[in-house]
Structure formats: structure tokens, C-alpha cells
Amino acid sequence: MAMLLEFDKVEKSFPSNDGPVPVLRGVSFDLAAGQTLALTGESGSGKSTLLHVAAGLEAFDSGTVKVAGQNLGPMEDGALAQLRRTDIALVFQQFNLIPSLTVTANIAFQARLAGRGDASHIAQVSAALGLADHLNAYPETLSGGQQQRVAIARALAAKPKLLLADEPTGNLDEGTAEEVLEQMLDLVTQTGAGLMLVTHSPAIAARMQRRLHLKSGLLA
Ligand SMILES: Nc1ncnc2c1ncn2[C@@H]1O[C@H](COP(=O)(O)OP(=O)(O)OP(=O)(O)O)[C@@H](O)[C@H]1O
């Protein structure tokens, strides 16, 4: 089975006045096409850092990271950006919506960058996430939960190979959170994407096929 994400003995520390603070201390795991994985761990355990490294947004100190078979370590920034455009979608705690674009344009923009700007799919994902009445709104006029749903719709509309989501349902009520999960799992079943999801919720973690727990810089 094709591996979408491979970590082998990945180490990462951040500098501090007292010297480097290790956050990842030899992290190894992989995620195959069509698999779902929950990443749990206490606040500050390095979950977001791990996702940033997987997305090629944060450099790492040693070990190997591969996305869709491509080794990120030696890649130039331009090649990393290209890989993010076409193969990876990110839903982060900061939604990073483009303020000058409407909801529908925010969603379509990323899908087009990925070469998958299918209008009917965009409309279907937007409707499923309850955004149909807000398609022409600008992000600043939306609530936090609505902005979060736009960020999720944008990620799903691009039909990525690898979906990396950091607490994607953190701001949402139970019903909406359930719909978001369903949509993410649909993407995995329909397209064979891999999903890695950071969560503090045992109930959401239980919905993923695999669960990894980050503690003291190591996975268990
Ligand atoms: N850019 C940075 N510079 C220095 N230290 C950082 C940086 N980013 C993260 N850290 C530190 O790395 C550790 C892990 O942070 P990270 O955000 O990955 O944890 P987390 O498990 O995602 O936490 P949370 O659940 O609260 O979001 C923390 O001690 C944090 O202070």
C-alpha cells in the first residue's frame, strides 16, 4: 500500500536561552493511503510541531520525513510549496483565510491551486458544512466556528492526498463537529487520502483507525 507519510527517527528541538529544548526525540510512524490516525498528547507535547514538520512548514534536525514518497529533508522551499499545493491540505488552529476573498472564493482558490477546482464538488462540500448561506460573505463577518468550517471546506475541496488537521472541531458544536468528521472520513474513503488529526477528544480519537500518543517527545 502506498505510504503517504513516513517519519523515521525524526528529531526536532527549539532554541531557548537555556539551550535547545527537544520536542520530537526520535519519532517514527507511517500513514498509508486510506488510513486515519489520531494524534493525542498533553498540551505542549509537540503535536502541532509534528504536523508542521509533516507539512514541510517547519524544519527538523535529523531523521527522515517523506510525503507521498518524496523526501522533505533535501527539498527547496519552492518544491515544498508545490508539494503543499498539490498533495497536502492543512487545517490549523489559525484558519489562515484570505480576508479579501469571499467564502466561496477562499474555498475555490486552494482547489484551483491544487488543479482540482471542480465547482460542483466545492458546492457540495460547502453545503455539507452548512456554509450555503455564507458563500458570498467575507471571513471577517463570520463567527469563529463558521471560519473554521470554511477552512475545513477549503481543505476538503482540494481533494488532497494527505489531510493534516489540528483540532479541526475545537470550535464547533457537537452536530457540526460530527458533520466535519463525516466529511473528512468521506474524503478518505472516496479518494484514498490519508488523514492525520490532532485531538484532545477521546471520542474523536476513537473514530480514527489508529491512535498515537505523543509524550516526552516520543510516540506510544
Ligand atoms: N517556534 C517555536 N519556538 C520555540 N518553541 C516552540 C515553538 N513552537 C513550539 N514551541 C515549543 O514546543 C513545545 C511543543 O509545542 P506544540 O505547539 O507543538 O505543542 P502541542 O502539543 O501542539 O500543544 P497544544 O495541544 O497546546 O496545541 C512547547 O513547549 C512549545 O512552547
The ligand as a Gaussian input file, in Angstrom:
#p B3LYP/6-31G(d) Opt

LIG

0 1
 N        8.507000      28.402000      17.227000
 C        8.799000      27.935000      18.450000
 N        9.878000      28.381000      19.126000
 C       10.184000      27.885000      20.342000
 N        9.468000      26.942000      20.970000
 C        8.381000      26.467000      20.357000
 C        7.981000      26.930000      19.058000
 N        6.850000      26.250000      18.683000
 C        6.571000      25.408000      19.712000
 N        7.491000      25.529000      20.706000
 C        7.510000      24.736000      21.949000
 O        7.463000      23.365000      21.606000
 C        6.624000      22.636000      22.516000
 C        5.549000      21.911000      21.726000
 O        4.618000      22.859000      21.184000
 P        3.392000      22.412000      20.281000
 O        2.636000      23.627000      19.918000
 O        3.885000      21.542000      19.183000
 O        2.553000      21.519000      21.316000
 P        1.070000      20.939000      21.208000
 O        1.150000      19.538000      21.709000
 O        0.549000      21.145000      19.831000
 O        0.258000      21.844000      22.226000
 P       -1.311000      22.260000      22.269000
 O       -2.091000      20.998000      22.500000
 O       -1.360000      23.192000      23.437000
 O       -1.635000      22.931000      20.958000
 C        6.104000      23.659000      23.506000
 O        6.928000      23.587000      24.647000
 C        6.272000      24.971000      22.801000
 O        6.493000      26.003000      23.732000

